[in-house]
């Protein structure tokens, strides 16, 4: 089955809120070798004007991943995960993610392009805080390999 081009423009339901934990931020920071004290130490983050430790910019993928799972589960999308390669990732922040944030994400398929037997699916995930304010938009492009 090939990717259904009609999923372009589709917006999926918002995810359940994700509570950003301090230890999750620290674990993620260590995993990506983020050594800035604001990523690890509450005192350093507060001295820099943040409420708690600050997540590295790529932490948004943790929240976005839930929306990508929704997309992959769409019965008519035609996306076979075993044939997916992650092609591109970008982030546009309004403010950093900090421990204590309660974040909700919502994905919209912004583009579906067919390239021979392959397809590229671009999805924009808008992440908002508990007050509904924008925090980050995570944009992923998935390359779905076709039959050879």
Phi, psi and omega in degrees: 000136178263166181296133180282114181295343181286355175283347177301130181092350182287134175248128181269163180296152177298150177284166170294150180301143177248120179271118182283117181267146180301316181291328176296318178297316180296315179300314180297317179302314179295322182296327181257013178060036174279115187252002179296131181305332180293342177276347188234330188243126180300316182299318180294319179295316180293322178297333179270004176096012180258156181286333183199188181302146185259130178286143173300155184305325182283355177301335181303337178296334178297318180283319181296327184306324179299323180286324178294325175298320177301314182298314180297333180276351180299120186297330183258007183288327181075025180259112178269110185301330180293348181249011184266135171237135180284117186268324185199153178214131177221157179225140173234110185262143166266323176204162180290157171276133178232155177304137182102343176296141171249110190247139175240143183234147177219128185258139170234132175282111185270339183201141169228119180238135177260131180233088185065235179277352185258166177221153174238123180246121178253130182234131177256121178250117179266124181250127181237159179271183184298337178269001180084010180274142180298135174248308183204149167246124178255125183244119180242141170245123178256131175262122180252111181289134178273179175293142182268000000 
